[in-house]
Amino acid sequence: MNRQDFPILSREVYGRPLVYLDNAATTQKPRCVIDAMTDEYLNVNANVHRGVHYLSQQATDLHEQARETVRRFINARSTSEVIFTRGTTESINLVASTFSQAFLREGDEVILTEMEHHSNIVPWQLEQMRASFGERRATLSHGTGDTLRARVPFVVKVCPITDEGRLDMEAFQRLFTPRTRLVSCTAVSNVLGTANPVSDIVRIAHAHDVPVLIDAAQAAPHMPLDVQALDCDFLAFSGHKIYGPTGIGVLYGKESWLDRLPPYMGGGEMIGTVSFEHTTFNSLPYKFEAGTPDYVASTGLARALDYVSAIGMEQIAAYEKALTSYAREQLLQIPGMRIFGPSDDAVVSFLVGDIHHFDLGTLLDRLGIAVRTGHHCAEPLMHRLGIEGTVRASFALYNTREEVDALVAGIDRVRSMF
Ligand SMILES: Cc1ncc(COP(=O)(O)O)c(C=O)c1O
């Protein structure tokens, strides 16, 4: 599908055609994204929101149009609900930091799941650590518009997974108590390819009056997203995993929540007025966007979203689902093949016999096949599976059955060497 739009895919590695199957880590960029960003640097470049001059206004228009493109892509109600961040990681850190300050009291509970990426585990642990060390004394009496409250010790509860690699939804329901304040979970596992029942998760959580943060890093590139239909309270994704540039991502938040959260970082742009005695903060979404944003990356992201929207997210989803099923079928023909998880969405994680994942990945690389090996930033999940790591093949809209065949042939070749 549209392979010719991606210049890098025609290069060779080690004298062989590149078979790029590491798309869950990052996707390749279509020419239109590269061209849009090059054009902005060549012809428009100026800092946004600050200048009265022509270029600054043009750059600001592009940046704010990009926000509107993101709004449309996820069907947010307003651009006030679309915050530009550096990526999913920063988006989740933002919520972990500000939500715990604003809403968590001692003994309150946050529910995560066993299949989370480290970026949806460690931010919560950092908040717990800050609560334990010192910042309890840090309640500010500074005359800011918002009160910054001290962090207090809260509890992280973890929803287990089944042996099939799906969330144990009965256990999930049992985790709720009157102290539950937030659910934060991934829409799609970057290891198992499990597409979680996010609508059910939101419905169950809301029945307990608990808001939900969805990590859509692995969902946004592969399926249509509609935050109003989903009714999630926060949603995070990264530009570089959806054919856009690195260094830009999105945090969606319902205005009613964002309004009640304190700022995350301080600096230019996020303020109303500043004095040494009294500082006020900007309106949404700028309250959460301190400093010069990556306004060229936002243009690139918008172009990438236009690109996938023109193909159609439904079409991309159908194509990738068929390709992933084909990959599973073909891989399962290989003796000693163990696939972890259901691979609902564009990710197949596996081990072959007793070949170490690192050896398999390295030898595949010499055949021009790029896969990822290791724990995939999901060490707790590896502990649950009782393994150290896997080989992961992950697909994008430009991958083909021929590339799956090359992967299978490559694995057969490596097997013959052991
Ligand atoms: C499920 C999931 N969440 C979060 C992230 C972090 O994304 P980023 O590194 O772009 O912030 C990843 C990256 O692989 C991921 O797969």
The ligand as an ORCA input file, in Angstrom:
! r2SCAN-3c Opt
* xyz 0 1
  C       2.390      1.338     24.197
  C       3.433      2.413     24.196
  N       3.322      3.451     25.038
  C       4.211      4.444     25.077
  C       5.316      4.452     24.260
  C       6.288      5.574     24.352
  O       6.263      6.315     23.171
  P       7.330      7.487     22.950
  O       8.685      6.870     23.148
  O       7.090      7.929     21.538
  O       7.032      8.558     23.941
  C       5.499      3.389     23.378
  C       6.698      3.329     22.516
  O       7.087      2.313     22.022
  C       4.535      2.347     23.338
  O       4.666      1.312     22.503
*
